[in-house]
């Protein structure tokens, strides 16, 4: 039993056969000196109950949600995890992801109190009921975003959700360096207007025929000389709808062919 290791400080079980079940969750809650946890969750019950175990939540640094496919599991509510750096969500059937505290209105949170201050990497794959990823507004230091094989996602940030409250004042992706969208056929937009993207170094797009705008304008991207837009389908570039001619000229050298 893990709880016998009363002075345990770090527990790394991510990518192992051991997943976080209710028994292990209760044991970890008893460890007073625990500081870092990396682990995976494949139980809808554990996903729903995680926020009740505050000592564990504050220690989670890397977390995977996989194979959450129960028909009744419609919403994944992510607890506030101040130390979370790396999140992967794969093969899950929920229709929505929310941040903790969303019982009444997800988007009435204060933009000065982000839920995922240290979250830098997010991978979302094979989640075929999701429509948007608006919760990413509360990950201000995100540097890598990879979304793939998710058939119903239409918006990364939904204008309808984000403008319903103070979240509409947040400028997202201020620290984003790379984003990749692959096989997201319904994806229409990243954000409803152009973004500064001052840290952005590269974009990779494939299998996204409905993505016409990249939320760029003539002032986006600080270092445009090193900026690269990679397209799996070369013809996709001819369908891009640029903000204006100045934007098109700014980024025309960003394509590697």
N, C-alpha and C positions, 0 to 999 in steps of 0.2 A: 504493500500500500504506500502510495506517494506521501501520504500525510505523516508517515513515520519519519520522513526526512524533514524534521521540523525546521531546520535551518537552510533548507533549499532556497537558493536565490534565482537560479536560471533553469528553465525547463524548455528544451527544444524538441518538439515532436512533430513539427511541420514536415510533410512529405514522408511520414512514417505510417505504419499500419495502425498505430494507436490514434484514435480520434477522441475528441472531447465528448464524453457522455455525461449523464447527470451525476453518476457516481464520482467520476474524476473531477467534475466541476465542484462538487461539494467538498472533496478532499483539498483541492487547491485553495479554496476559500479559507481554509484553516491555517494555511502557511503564512505566518506573520512576516517572514523575511523575504518572501517572493518578490522579485523585481522584474523579471523578464520571462514572458511566455510566447512561444511560437507554436502554433497548433492548427489543426484542421477541424472543421465541423461538418458532419454529414447527417445530422439529426435535426429535424424541424423543431422538435421539442427543446433541444438545447439552444437552438437559434432564438427561440421565443423567450427562453428563461435567462439567457446570458446576462441581461442588464441587471438582474437581481443580485448578481454576485460581484459587487463593486471591487473587491480586492483583486479578483481575477481580471476584471475588465481593465483596470488601470495598469496592469502589467503586460497586456497583450501588445506585442510589437509586430508580429507577422501573423496573418490569419487567412485561412482558406475556407470558403463555403462551397461545398460540392454535393451534387446529387440530392438537393432538397426538392423533392418531386411530389410530395403529398398534395393531393388535389385541393385540400382545405387550406394549404399554406399559400395565401395570396399576397401577403406583404412581409418583406424582410425589414425589420426595424433594427438599425444599427445603433448600439449604445454608444454614448460619447466615449471615445477611446483616445485620450490625449497622447499616448505613446505609440499608437499604431502608425507604422511606417509603410507596410506592404500589405495589400489586400487583393485577393483573387476570388472571384465568384464564377463558378463554372457548372454547367449542366444543372441549373436550378430553374424551377417552374413558377416562381412568384411573378406577379404582374407589376409589382412596384417595390422600390427600395426607398425607405424613409430614414431620417435621422431621429434619434431618441428625442422625446419631448413633442412628438407630432400627433399626440392623441386628438388635439383639437385642430391645429393648423400647422403643418410642417414649416411653412414659409414665414411664420411670424417670429422666428428666432432673431436674436440680435446679430447683425453682421460683425459686431466686434467680439463675439463669443463663438468662434467656429468650433464645430464638434470634433474635427479631425485635423488639429493644428500641425501635426508632424507627418501626416499621410503624404507620401511622395510617389508611390507607384500603385496603380490600379489596373488590373487585368479582368475583363469581363468577357466570357466566352460561352456560347451555347445556352443562352438564356432567352428562350424564344417567346416569352410573354411580356417582357419588359417593353415599355413604350418610350421611356426617357430615363435620363440619369441626372435629374435636376438636383438631387442630393449633393452632387459634386460641388455645388456652390459653397458648401461648408468644409471644403478641403483646399484652403487657400495656398498651400505650399506644394500642391501636386506638381510633379515634374514629368511623369510618364503616364500616359493613358493609352491603353490598348483595348479595343472593343472588336470582337469578332464573332461571326456565326450566330448572330442574334437577329432573327427574322422580322421582329415587329418594332424595333427601336426606330422612332421617327425623328426624335430630337435628343441631342445630348443635354441641353438645357431647354426646358419647355418654357416659353414666354408666358403661357397661361398660368402655370404654377408659380413661376418665379416672381411675377409681378403682383401676386396676390399676397401682399404684405411687405415687410421691410427687406426681404431677400432681394427684391427688385433693385435695391441700391447697391448690391454687391457686384463688383467687376470680377468675373471669374478668370481663372487660368493665368494669373499674373506671373507665376513662376514656371509655367508649363514649358518643357524643353522639347518633348517629342509626343506626337499622338499618331496612332495608327488605327484605321478602320478597315476591316476586311470582312467581306461577305455580310454586310449589313444593308440589305437591298432596299429597305424602306426609309433609310436615313435621309432626311431632308436638310437638316441644318445642325450646326454646332451651337450657334447662338443667333439670336434674331438680328443682331447688328454687328458691325465690325468691332474687333477687340484689339487692344494694344499688342498683346503677345510679345512683350519686350524680351523674353528669354527664349522664345521658340527657335529651335534649330532645324527641325525637320517635320514633315508631314508624309505619311504613307497611306495611300488609299487604294483599295481594290474591291471590286464587287459591290460598289455603292452607286448604282446608276442614277439615283434620285438626288444625290448630293451635288448641288450646283454651285453653292456659295461656301467659301471657306472662312467667312468672318474676318477677312483681311481688308484693309484699306491702304492708302498710299503712305500711311505713317506707321503701319503695323510692322513688327519685327525689327529689333534694334540693329542686328548684324545681318543684313540681307545678303551680303557677299558670301557668307558661309551657309546660307539657308537653302535647303533642298526639299523639293516636292516630288516624291516618288509615286508613280502611278502604275498599277499592274496592267491596266488596259490603256494603251497609248491614246486611243480615240477619246477617252474620258476628258482629256485636257481641252478638247475643242468645245466641250459643253459647259465649261466653267463660266459662270456669270460673275464678272468682275464688278466691283463697286463703281469703278469709273476707269477711264483710259489711263489715268496716272497710276492706278493700282496695277493694272495689267502690265504696264511698262516696268513697274518696280519689280514684279515677280516673274517676268518672262524668262529671265536667265536662271531661275531656280529649278527648272526642269532639267534632268540629266541627259535629255536627248532633244 
